[in-house]
Amino acid sequence: MISTVEESGDKTTKMRKRAIIKGKKKRNTSKRIAEFEPLPPNSPTTLCTGDPLRVPLAPSTDLPWPNRRPVEPEKDELDIDIRSVASLKYIPESDDDFSEILQANSPARTSISGYNSSTCTPESLLIPQIELEPSDNHTSSQENSELEDDERIAKYKTRQIKLSGVKSGRDYEQSKSLAETNWLKVFPNSNLPSTIVYYNIDDDDSVKEVAHQLSGLSEVETPLIAYRNSRINGTPTIFYAVYSRNPKKVKKWLKEEADPNSVADLKDLFDSKEDGYKPVPVKIPLLAFAILLEEPEIVRLLLTFGANPLVIPGVLRLPVIKPAIYRVSKSPEGITKEFVENVSQDDATKWCTDAVVFNRLKLATNLSIRYDLQKADTFKITARQRQLARDPRSKMDFTPLFKLHFDIIGQDLAVKKIIQELLRRKMMKTSPWPCESTRDRPTVFIFAGPKDHGQSKMVFQIAHNLGIPFFSFTESDHTLYSEPDGKNDIVERLLDEHVGSNTKPGEASEFCIFSLENVEKMSSGALDSFFTGPIKANREGFTSHDFSKTIWVVTTNILNPMITAFYEENQPLTPEKMTGKEGRALMSAMKKFVRSGTTSLSVFADYVDSIIPFFPFSENEQFALAHRALWKLRSQLLKPINLTNGYSRNLLGNIKLVTEKDYQCCRMIAKSYNPNEGAGSMKQAVADIEREMFYHFLESSEDAISEKDEKEITEYVLKVEKENDAILVQTGNVMPKEDF
């Protein structure tokens, strides 16, 4: 154990610093890091792999900066005493909060508190001299415990998560082919875990058979209770649905009232059958299990249906961009049993007291998941909203609509207004409502704001989450324009096809979405024949179509000046500002403009239910967008290698993208964000990373891709070289591919 000594006047203060010493004991001398010159505002973002032929772009000659920028130390690089955070009852929400905690808990390192996170320019930082103290029996025992923890963490770092009773995909198919009759009926108990994992959720017969088998595991033999209460050897069956990595299966269990806060007492979380491995038992919440499987879409589903985000230790998820664990532990060596037990003291996180499990959870709780956990903790769905969403008088369950909170980055006000209005429309169709004049009218939204800030994605996710058809039209779409007689029947034909009498029983949807993009570029005449004409015909009795089943979304950029000015004047945007006096003033101004008659938006003035502003992304939201883009790239690279000569042939695959510090990579990508261009402005930065990874793939080996590569997963590690604003790609661990 090392003691760090720093002198101030006549007093000497000692501070413990955890470290593992192998071989000789080392002594560090006092150093001082020079102050750094701040960067100009428009520094270039470049990427390279270290190839001398691929030189990063040089900085512009008209900018006052040096050719090589010194590296700025970050808070996670300051060797903070891990004990000062392990004992905290409060996890900091921001960099400023974290500095205050460090100042209060680490008096010997008062220079750390001078770090100004708002300017990212550190004051002079003193690295104190390190001296050694004689060790006693307690210290020796503690170091042995730390060594044991470190060895276990390293050993299990790449071990696959396993669920008892689940066969490999190959073994399952072989056993199934040997059965001459129904597979489930022959071996219902022993094969049900594997069947839940591998059955086809889109095949109605398989779904019915699984539901029947689940009923046999329940006290009451009805499928509704079966999904909710069924267990296999004490493990809730929803764990097997999550283990399938299939969001549609998980959604099926959740809609049948399975508990998103289920807990399983797993005797061995990893595959520990080989020599040298011991079982790792854990009593794990379902949400943590999904995070360990690295399935963000399933994590969002669980949060949508009410999973408790607080089961994840706060030190792993707060602050969202760079959580406290990165500031107190640069490597797994800081994660010992003592530390884990200290940060997992409350009732919700007591399950996470094993150093191996904690470290794996740290690696899996990436920036996107941290953002979703914060959303779930701050953007609450009330019990009343959930009750209305699941009203049995309607065949459509609106609970998946709450997933918009996690599907859409930012835009909390838009999500809130959409949920409120659609729940209102649902109640109008199933209950007496005082406003009879609007009962048969369509639902109309105007989405206003700078382009590519979630407008189109919002429309898609509403339709996808509710499982309803949607149709998108642009100004160049010829179907917008009327026939020579002035009529346009495209809406009526689509209604007949998807929500009218021409659909088969059970296939008719309760709603249908029509999206009109960039409506300011469309003529009022086209909009009148396409939108207003059919509604008037319905009102006058010339058509029998039910337009109350239609949702119209109109997107426009014409209100951008109002929205941008509001955003700039009221930063940071808070729920109080958006729904308070300032927000009401914005809404009033937008309504007056729509009714002014100066643009084609006036066609919708008498029908619009809500004008919804979409704002530029905050810094946290930019980072979350960047990480989701990286995760999409990761999913593409993980596709299996296939050496067959058919359509499914794929030579670039079985690559697992790993980011050592995801916030650093996301910061590099977010530098390219342009509020006028939205999320699309960051696509080029992600494309540059994809290009670098392909170059690394070409140069990493001279051998042809073989059957051996089909059976292995190779990690590609992204590392940020801050002094050059570059992202480097390196080869990491190579591990057997899971037969799944």
C-alpha positions in Angstrom: 0.0 0.0 0.0 1.3 3.5 -0.9 0.9 6.6 1.2 0.9 10.0 -0.6 2.3 12.9 1.4 1.7 16.6 0.7 3.1 19.3 3.0 1.3 22.6 3.7 3.2 24.9 6.1 4.1 22.9 9.2 1.3 20.4 8.8 1.5 17.1 6.9 -1.6 15.5 5.5 -1.7 11.9 4.4 -3.9 10.5 1.7 -4.4 6.9 0.8 -4.1 5.9 -2.8 -4.9 2.4 -4.0 -2.4 0.7 -6.2 -1.0 -2.7 -6.9 2.8 -3.0 -6.7 4.5 -5.8 -8.5 8.2 -6.3 -8.0 10.0 -3.1 -6.8 8.4 -0.3 -4.9 8.4 2.9 -6.7 8.8 6.5 -5.6 7.4 9.4 -7.6 8.9 12.9 -7.5 7.0 16.1 -7.3 6.0 17.5 -10.7 4.1 20.5 -11.9 2.0 20.5 -15.0 2.2 23.7 -17.0 -0.9 25.7 -17.8 -2.4 25.2 -21.3 -3.3 27.6 -23.9 -7.1 27.3 -24.7 -8.1 26.1 -28.2 -9.7 28.3 -30.7 -13.4 27.7 -31.1 -13.3 25.9 -34.5 -10.6 23.3 -34.1 -10.7 20.6 -36.8 -11.7 17.0 -36.1 -9.5 14.4 -37.8 -9.1 10.7 -37.6 -6.2 8.5 -38.3 -4.9 5.0 -37.5 -1.2 5.9 -37.0 -0.4 5.3 -40.7 2.4 7.8 -41.6 0.8 8.1 -45.0 -2.5 9.2 -43.5 -1.6 12.6 -41.9 -4.4 14.5 -40.0 -5.4 17.8 -41.5 -3.2 20.7 -40.4 -4.8 23.5 -38.5 -5.8 26.6 -40.5 -2.9 29.1 -40.7 -5.1 32.1 -39.8 -5.9 30.7 -36.4 -3.7 31.6 -33.4 -2.8 28.2 -32.1 0.4 26.0 -32.0 0.8 23.2 -34.4 0.8 20.6 -31.6 -1.7 21.1 -28.8 -0.7 19.9 -25.3 -2.8 17.2 -23.7 -5.3 18.5 -21.2 -5.7 16.2 -18.1 -9.2 15.1 -17.4 -10.7 14.5 -14.0 -10.6 10.8 -14.5 -6.8 11.1 -15.0 -6.1 12.8 -11.7 -5.5 9.7 -9.5 -8.4 10.6 -7.2 -8.5 8.7 -3.9 -11.1 6.0 -4.5 -12.1 5.9 -0.9 -13.4 9.4 -1.0 -16.1 8.4 -3.5 -16.7 4.8 -2.2 -18.2 6.2 1.0 -20.4 8.8 -0.7 -24.2 8.8 0.0 -24.7 11.2 -2.9 -23.6 10.8 -6.5 -22.7 14.1 -8.2 -25.0 15.2 -11.0 -22.4 17.4 -12.7 -18.7 18.3 -12.9 -19.2 21.2 -10.5 -20.8 18.9 -7.9 -18.0 16.4 -8.3 -15.4 19.1 -7.6 -17.1 20.1 -4.4 -17.2 16.5 -3.2 -13.5 16.0 -4.0 -12.6 19.2 -2.1 -14.6 18.0 0.9 -13.3 14.4 0.9 -9.7 14.8 -0.2 -8.2 17.7 1.7 -4.7 16.7 0.7 -5.6 17.2 -3.0 -7.1 20.7 -2.7 -5.5 21.6 -6.1 -8.0 19.3 -7.8 -10.9 21.6 -6.8 -9.3 24.3 -8.9 -10.2 22.4 -12.1 -12.8 24.5 -13.9 -15.1 22.1 -15.9 -16.8 25.0 -17.7 -13.6 26.1 -19.4 -11.8 22.8 -19.5 -8.6 24.6 -18.5 -6.9 23.3 -15.4 -5.0 25.3 -12.9 -1.5 24.3 -12.1 -1.8 20.8 -10.7 0.7 19.5 -8.1 1.4 15.8 -8.1 2.7 15.2 -4.5 5.6 13.1 -3.6 4.8 9.5 -2.8 6.3 7.8 0.2 6.0 4.2 1.4 5.0 3.2 4.8 5.8 -0.1 6.5 2.9 -2.6 5.9 1.2 -4.4 8.7 -0.8 -7.7 8.7 -4.0 -5.8 7.9 -2.4 -4.1 4.9 -0.9 -7.4 3.6 -4.3 -9.1 3.9 -6.0 -6.2 2.1 -3.4 -6.3 -0.8 -4.0 -10.1 -1.1 -7.7 -9.4 -1.4 -7.1 -6.8 -4.0 -4.8 -9.1 -6.0 -7.5 -11.8 -5.8 -10.2 -9.3 -7.0 -7.9 -8.1 -9.9 -7.2 -11.7 -11.0 -10.9 -12.6 -11.0 -11.8 -9.4 -12.9 -9.2 -10.0 -15.6 -10.2 -13.7 -15.9 -13.9 -13.1 -16.3 -13.6 -9.9 -18.4 -14.5 -11.7 -21.7 -16.6 -14.6 -20.3 -20.0 -15.0 -21.9 -23.2 -14.5 -19.9 -25.0 -17.8 -19.6 -28.5 -18.8 -18.5 -29.0 -22.3 -17.0 -30.9 -24.8 -19.1 -30.3 -23.1 -22.5 -28.7 -25.2 -25.1 -26.5 -23.9 -27.8 -28.3 -23.0 -31.1 -26.6 -26.0 -32.8 -27.5 -28.5 -30.1 -31.1 -27.2 -29.9 -31.6 -27.7 -33.7 -30.0 -31.1 -33.7 -32.2 -32.3 -30.8 -35.3 -30.8 -32.3 -34.6 -32.6 -35.6 -34.4 -35.9 -33.8 -37.9 -35.5 -32.4 -40.5 -37.1 -34.7 -43.5 -35.4 -33.1 -44.1 -32.0 -31.6 -40.9 -30.9 -30.0 -42.4 -29.2 -27.0 -44.9 -32.0 -26.2 -42.1 -34.6 -26.2 -39.8 -32.8 -23.7 -41.7 -29.8 -22.3 -39.7 -29.3 -19.1 -36.1 -29.8 -20.2 -36.4 -28.0 -23.6 -38.7 -25.1 -22.6 -35.8 -22.8 -21.7 -34.1 -23.3 -25.1 -37.5 -23.1 -26.9 -38.3 -19.7 -25.4 -34.9 -18.5 -26.5 -35.1 -19.8 -30.1 -38.7 -20.1 -31.1 -40.0 -17.9 -33.9 -42.1 -15.0 -32.4 -43.6 -14.3 -35.8 -45.1 -17.8 -36.2 -48.6 -17.9 -34.6 -48.5 -21.7 -34.0 -45.2 -21.5 -32.1 -46.5 -18.5 -30.0 -49.6 -20.5 -29.0 -47.6 -23.6 -28.2 -45.2 -21.7 -26.0 -48.1 -19.9 -24.2 -49.7 -23.3 -23.6 -46.4 -24.7 -22.1 -46.0 -21.6 -19.9 -49.5 -22.2 -18.6 -48.4 -25.5 -17.3 -45.8 -23.8 -15.2 -48.2 -21.4 -13.6 -50.7 -21.9 -10.8 -53.6 -20.8 -13.0 -53.6 -22.2 -16.6 -54.3 -19.1 -18.6 -51.8 -17.5 -21.0 -52.2 -14.1 -19.4 -51.1 -15.4 -16.0 -48.6 -17.7 -17.6 -46.4 -15.0 -18.9 -46.6 -13.1 -15.7 -46.0 -15.8 -13.1 -44.3 -18.7 -14.9 -40.8 -19.7 -13.6 -38.3 -22.4 -14.6 -36.3 -23.7 -11.7 -37.1 -20.4 -9.8 -36.1 -18.1 -12.7 -38.9 -16.0 -14.2 -39.4 -16.9 -17.8 -39.0 -13.3 -18.9 -35.3 -13.8 -18.3 -35.2 -16.3 -21.1 -37.1 -13.9 -23.4 -34.4 -11.2 -22.6 -31.6 -13.8 -23.1 -33.0 -14.4 -26.6 -31.9 -10.8 -27.5 -35.2 -10.4 -29.4 -37.1 -7.2 -28.4 -40.3 -8.6 -29.9 -40.3 -11.5 -27.5 -39.6 -9.3 -24.5 -42.4 -6.9 -25.6 -44.7 -10.0 -25.8 -43.9 -10.9 -22.1 -44.3 -7.3 -20.9 -47.6 -6.7 -22.7 -48.9 -9.9 -21.0 -48.0 -8.3 -17.6 -44.7 -9.9 -16.9 -42.8 -7.9 -14.2 -40.0 -5.7 -15.6 -38.6 -5.6 -12.1 -38.2 -9.4 -11.8 -35.2 -10.8 -10.0 -33.5 -14.1 -10.6 -31.2 -16.0 -8.2 -28.6 -17.2 -10.7 -26.2 -19.7 -9.4 -23.6 -19.0 -12.1 -23.8 -15.9 -14.2 -21.0 -16.9 -16.5 -20.0 -20.1 -18.2 -17.7 -21.6 -15.5 -17.5 -25.2 -16.5 -13.9 -25.0 -17.7 -11.0 -25.7 -15.3 -9.9 -22.7 -13.4 -13.2 -21.0 -13.2 -15.6 -20.9 -10.3 -19.3 -20.1 -10.4 -20.3 -16.5 -9.9 -23.7 -16.5 -8.1 -25.8 -13.3 -8.2 -29.3 -12.3 -7.4 -29.8 -10.0 -10.3 -32.6 -7.7 -11.4 -33.9 -8.1 -15.0 -32.8 -4.6 -16.0 -29.2 -5.3 -15.0 -29.3 -8.6 -16.8 -30.3 -6.9 -20.0 -27.5 -4.3 -19.6 -24.9 -7.1 -19.1 -26.1 -8.6 -22.3 -25.5 -5.3 -24.0 -29.0 -5.0 -25.5 -29.9 -1.3 -25.3 -33.2 -1.8 -27.2 -34.4 -4.3 -24.6 -33.2 -2.0 -21.8 -35.4 0.7 -23.2 -38.4 -1.6 -23.4 -38.0 -2.6 -19.8 -37.7 1.0 -18.7 -40.8 1.8 -20.8 -42.8 -0.8 -18.9 -41.7 0.5 -15.5 -38.3 -1.1 -14.7 -36.5 0.7 -11.8 -33.4 2.5 -13.1 -32.0 2.9 -9.5 -31.0 -0.8 -9.4 -27.8 0.3 -11.2 -25.3 1.9 -8.8 -25.2 5.7 -9.1 -21.4 5.7 -9.4 -21.9 3.9 -12.8 -24.5 6.1 -14.3 -24.0 9.7 -12.9 -23.1 12.1 -14.3 -24.4 10.8 -17.6 -21.5 11.8 -19.8 -18.6 10.8 -17.5 -19.9 8.9 -14.5 -18.1 9.0 -11.2 -16.5 5.6 -11.7 -14.3 7.0 -14.5 -13.0 9.7 -12.2 -12.0 7.4 -9.4 -10.8 4.3 -11.2 -8.7 4.4 -14.4 -8.5 0.6 -14.4 -10.2 -2.5 -12.9 -7.5 -2.5 -10.1 -9.6 0.1 -8.2 -12.7 -2.1 -8.2 -12.2 -4.3 -5.2 -14.8 -6.0 -3.0 -14.4 -3.2 -0.4 -15.1 -0.5 -2.9 -18.1 -2.3 -4.4 -19.7 -3.0 -1.1 -19.3 0.7 -0.2 -21.1 2.0 -3.3 -23.8 -0.7 -3.2 -25.2 0.0 0.2 -28.8 1.0 -0.5 -31.5 -1.6 -0.9 -31.9 -1.2 -4.7 -28.2 -2.0 -5.4 -27.3 -4.5 -2.7 -27.4 -7.2 -5.3 -24.2 -5.8 -6.9 -21.5 -6.6 -4.4 -19.3 -8.9 -6.4 -16.2 -7.2 -7.9 -16.4 -9.3 -11.2 -20.1 -8.5 -11.7 -19.6 -4.8 -10.9 -16.7 -4.5 -13.4 -18.7 -6.2 -16.1 -21.6 -3.9 -15.4 -19.3 -0.9 -15.6 -18.1 -2.0 -19.0 -21.7 -2.6 -20.2 -23.3 0.6 -18.9 -22.4 2.7 -21.9 -23.3 6.3 -22.6 -26.5 5.5 -24.4 -27.7 3.3 -21.5 -26.7 5.9 -19.0 -28.7 8.5 -20.9 -31.8 6.2 -20.9 -31.4 5.5 -17.2 -31.4 9.2 -16.5 -34.4 9.7 -18.7 -36.3 7.0 -16.8 -35.4 8.6 -13.5 -36.4 12.1 -14.5 -39.2 11.8 -17.0 -41.8 9.9 -15.0 -44.8 8.1 -16.4 -47.6 8.3 -13.9 -49.9 5.4 -12.8 -52.8 7.3 -14.3 -51.2 7.5 -17.7 -50.4 3.8 -17.6 -54.0 3.0 -16.6 -55.4 5.0 -19.5 -53.0 3.5 -21.9 -54.1 -0.1 -21.1 -57.9 0.7 -21.0 -59.5 -2.7 -21.9 -62.3 -1.1 -23.9 -59.8 -0.4 -26.6 -58.1 -3.2 -28.5 -54.9 -1.1 -28.8 -52.5 -0.9 -25.8 -50.9 2.5 -25.8 -48.2 1.6 -23.2 -45.5 1.2 -26.0 -46.1 4.9 -26.8 -44.1 5.7 -23.6 -41.0 4.3 -25.3 -40.8 7.6 -27.2 -39.0 8.9 -24.2 -36.1 6.6 -25.0 -36.4 6.4 -28.8 -36.1 10.1 -29.3 -33.0 12.0 -28.1 -34.0 15.2 -26.3 -37.3 16.8 -27.3 -39.0 16.1 -23.9 -41.7 18.7 -24.5 -42.6 17.2 -27.9 -42.8 13.7 -26.4 -45.0 14.9 -23.5 -47.4 16.7 -25.7 -47.8 13.8 -28.2 -48.5 11.3 -25.4 -51.0 13.7 -23.8 -52.9 14.3 -27.0 -53.0 10.7 -28.2 -54.2 9.5 -24.8 -56.9 12.1 -25.1 -58.0 10.9 -28.5 -58.1 7.3 -27.2 -60.4 8.3 -24.4 -62.6 10.2 -26.9 -63.2 6.9 -28.8 -64.0 4.9 -25.7 -65.7 7.3 -23.3 -68.3 10.1 -23.3 -66.5 13.3 -23.9 -67.8 16.9 -23.5 -66.2 18.2 -26.7 -68.6 16.6 -29.3 -67.5 19.0 -32.1 -64.0 17.4 -32.3 -65.0 13.8 -31.8 -65.0 13.0 -35.5 -62.1 15.2 -36.5 -58.6 13.9 -37.3 -55.7 14.4 -34.9 -53.3 17.1 -36.4 -49.8 18.0 -35.2 -47.5 20.6 -36.6 -43.8 19.7 -35.9 -41.8 22.9 -36.2 -38.1 23.4 -35.8 -34.7 23.1 -37.5 -34.4 20.0 -39.7 -33.2 16.6 -38.6 -33.9 17.1 -34.9 -36.2 14.1 -34.5 -39.3 15.1 -36.4 -39.3 12.3 -39.0 -38.0 9.8 -36.4 -40.8 10.8 -34.1 -43.4 9.9 -36.7 -41.8 6.6 -37.5 -41.5 5.6 -33.8 -45.1 6.5 -33.0 -46.2 4.2 -35.9 -43.7 1.5 -35.0 -44.4 1.4 -31.2 -48.2 1.3 -31.7 -48.0 -1.0 -34.7 -50.1 1.2 -37.0 -49.5 2.0 -40.7 -48.1 5.4 -41.8 -47.6 7.1 -45.1 -45.2 9.9 -45.8 -45.6 12.6 -48.6 -43.2 15.3 -49.8 -43.7 18.3 -52.1 -42.5 16.2 -55.1 -45.1 13.4 -54.6 -47.5 13.4 -57.5 -50.2 11.8 -55.4 -50.7 15.1 -53.6 -52.2 16.7 -56.6 -55.8 16.4 -57.6 -57.4 14.9 -60.7 -58.8 17.1 -63.5 -62.2 17.1 -61.7 -60.5 18.7 -58.6 -60.8 15.6 -56.4 -58.0 13.6 -54.7 -59.1 10.2 -53.4 -55.7 8.8 -52.3 -56.5 9.3 -48.6 -59.8 7.4 -49.0 -58.2 4.6 -50.9 -55.5 4.2 -48.2 -58.1 4.2 -45.5 -60.1 1.5 -47.3 -56.9 -0.6 -47.5 -55.7 -0.3 -44.0 -58.4 0.8 -41.6 -61.6 0.4 -43.6 -64.1 -2.3 -44.6 -61.7 -3.9 -47.2 -59.3 -5.2 -44.5 -59.6 -8.7 -43.1 -61.1 -9.2 -39.6 -58.5 -8.6 -37.0 -56.2 -6.7 -39.3 -57.9 -3.3 -39.2 -56.0 -0.6 -37.3 -57.5 1.9 -34.9 -55.3 4.6 -36.3 -53.4 5.5 -39.4 -50.7 8.3 -39.8 -50.2 10.6 -42.7 -47.0 12.7 -42.7 -46.6 15.8 -44.9 -42.9 16.9 -44.9 -41.8 20.5 -45.6 -45.4 21.6 -46.0 -44.3 25.2 -46.7 -43.1 24.0 -50.1 -46.6 22.6 -51.0 -49.3 24.7 -52.7 -52.4 25.5 -50.8 -54.5 24.0 -53.6 -52.8 20.6 -53.4 -53.2 20.6 -49.6 -56.9 21.6 -49.9 -57.7 18.7 -52.2 -55.5 16.3 -50.3 -56.4 17.2 -46.7 -59.4 19.6 -46.4 -61.5 18.2 -49.2 -62.0 14.6 -47.8 -62.7 16.0 -44.3 -65.4 18.3 -45.7 -66.9 15.5 -47.7 -67.0 13.4 -44.6 -68.7 16.1 -42.6 -71.4 16.6 -45.4 -72.1 12.9 -45.6 -70.6 12.2 -49.0 -68.2 9.6 -47.6 -68.4 7.1 -44.8 -64.7 7.1 -43.8 -63.9 7.7 -40.1 -61.3 10.5 -40.2 -61.1 10.4 -36.4 -58.8 7.3 -37.0 -56.3 9.4 -38.8 -53.3 11.2 -37.3 -51.8 14.0 -39.5 -48.3 15.2 -38.9 -47.2 18.3 -40.7 -43.5 19.2 -40.6 -42.2 22.7 -41.3 -39.0 24.8 -41.0 -40.8 28.2 -41.4 -41.1 28.7 -37.7 -37.3 28.2 -37.1 -36.5 31.9 -36.2 -39.1 31.8 -33.3 -37.9 28.5 -32.0 -34.2 29.3 -32.3 -34.6 32.6 -30.5 -36.5 31.0 -27.7 -33.8 28.4 -27.3 -31.0 30.9 -27.2 -32.7 33.1 -24.7 -33.7 30.4 -22.3 -30.7 28.1 -22.1 -30.5 25.8 -20.4 -34.1 24.7 -21.3 -35.9 23.3 -18.3 -39.4 21.8 -18.0 -40.4 24.8 -16.0 -39.4 27.2 -18.8 -40.9 25.1 -21.6 -44.3 24.8 -19.8 -44.2 28.1 -18.0 -44.8 31.7 -19.0 -41.9 31.7 -21.5 -43.2 28.5 -23.2 -46.8 29.8 -23.4 -45.5 33.0 -25.1 -43.8 30.8 -27.7 -46.9 28.7 -28.3 -49.1 31.8 -28.7 -46.7 33.4 -31.2 -46.6 30.2 -33.3 -50.4 29.9 -33.3 -50.8 33.5 -34.5 -48.4 32.9 -37.3 -50.2 29.7 -38.5 -53.5 31.6 -38.5 -52.1 34.6 -40.2 -52.8 33.2 -43.7 -49.4 34.1 -45.1 -48.3 30.5 -45.7 -49.8 27.2 -46.6 -49.9 26.3 -42.9 -53.2 28.2 -42.7 -54.9 25.2 -44.4 -54.5 23.4 -41.0 -55.4 26.3 -38.8 -58.9 25.1 -38.0 -57.9 21.6 -37.3 -54.5 21.6 -35.6 -54.5 20.1 -32.1 -50.9 21.0 -31.1 -48.0 23.0 -32.6 -44.9 21.2 -31.2 -41.4 22.9 -31.3 -38.3 20.8 -31.8 -35.2 22.4 -30.2 -31.5 22.1 -31.0 -29.7 19.4 -29.1 -27.9 20.1 -25.8 -24.3 18.9 -25.2 -25.5 15.7 -23.4 -28.0 15.0 -26.2 -25.2 15.5 -28.8 -23.1 12.9 -27.0 -26.0 10.5 -26.8 -26.7 10.9 -30.5 -23.0 10.2 -31.2 -23.0 7.1 -29.1 -26.1 5.7 -30.8 -24.5 6.2 -34.1 -21.4 4.3 -32.9 -23.7 1.5 -31.6 -25.3 1.2 -35.0 -21.9 0.8 -36.5 -21.1 -1.8 -33.9 -24.2 -3.8 -34.7 -23.2 -3.8 -38.4 -19.7 -5.0 -37.6 -21.0 -7.8 -35.4 -22.8 -9.5 -38.2 -21.4 -13.0 -38.6 -18.8 -13.9 -41.2 -20.3 -16.2 -43.9 -18.0 -17.8 -46.4 -20.7 -19.3 -48.6 -21.0 -18.0 -52.2 -24.7 -17.1 -51.9 -26.6 -13.9 -51.1 -25.6 -14.1 -47.4 -21.9 -14.1 -48.1 -20.1 -11.7 -45.7 -16.4 -11.3 -45.2 -16.4 -8.2 -42.9 -17.9 -9.3 -39.6 -17.5 -10.9 -36.1 -15.9 -7.6 -35.0 -16.9 -6.1 -31.6 -16.4 -2.4 -31.4 -15.1 -1.4 -28.0 -14.6 2.2 -26.7 -12.3 2.4 -23.6 -13.8 5.8 -22.6 -17.0 6.3 -24.7 -17.4 9.9 -23.7 -14.1 10.8 -25.4 -15.0 9.3 -28.7 -18.5 10.9 -28.5 -16.9 14.2 -27.8 -14.9 13.9 -31.0 -18.0 13.1 -33.0 -20.1 15.8 -31.3 -17.7 18.5 -32.4 -19.1 18.3 -35.9 -22.7 19.0 -34.7 -24.4 22.0 -36.5 -27.7 23.2 -35.1 -28.9 24.1 -38.6 -28.3 20.6 -39.9 -29.2 18.5 -36.8 -28.2 14.9 -36.3 -27.1 14.6 -39.9 -24.2 16.9 -39.4 -22.5 14.2 -37.4 -22.8 11.5 -40.0 -19.5 12.3 -41.7 -17.6 12.0 -38.4 -19.1 8.5 -37.9 -18.3 7.6 -41.6 -14.7 8.6 -40.9 -14.5 6.1 -38.0 -16.0 3.4 -40.2 -13.4 4.1 -42.9 -10.6 3.9 -40.4 -11.9 0.6 -39.0 -12.0 -0.9 -42.5 -8.4 0.2 -43.2 -7.4 -1.4 -39.9 -9.3 -4.6 -41.0 -7.3 -4.7 -44.2 -3.9 -4.2 -42.5 -4.5 -6.2 -39.4 -3.6 -9.5 -41.1 -2.2 -10.8 -44.4 -4.1 -14.1 -44.1 -7.3 -14.8 -46.0 -10.5 -15.0 -44.0 -11.1 -18.6 -43.1 -13.4 -20.9 -41.1 -11.4 -20.1 -38.0 -12.5 -16.5 -38.3 -16.1 -17.6 -38.5 -15.8 -19.0 -35.0 -14.1 -16.1 -33.3 -15.0 -12.5 -32.2 -12.3 -9.9 -32.5 -12.4 -6.7 -30.5 -11.6 -3.4 -32.3 -10.7 -0.8 -29.6 -11.2 2.9 -30.3 -8.8 5.2 -28.5 -8.7 8.9 -28.6 -5.4 10.7 -29.2 -6.4 14.1 -27.9 -3.2 16.0 -28.8 -4.0 15.3 -32.5 -7.8 15.2 -32.4 -7.5 11.6 -33.7 -9.3 8.3 -33.1 -7.0 5.3 -33.3 -8.1 1.7 -34.0 -6.4 -1.2 -32.3 -7.0 -4.9 -32.1 -8.1 -6.1 -28.7 -9.1 -9.5 -27.3 -10.0 -12.4 -29.5 -12.6 -14.7 -28.0 -14.7 -17.7 -29.1 -18.0 -16.8 -30.8 -21.0 -17.6 -28.8 -23.0 -20.4 -30.4 -26.3 -18.6 -30.1 
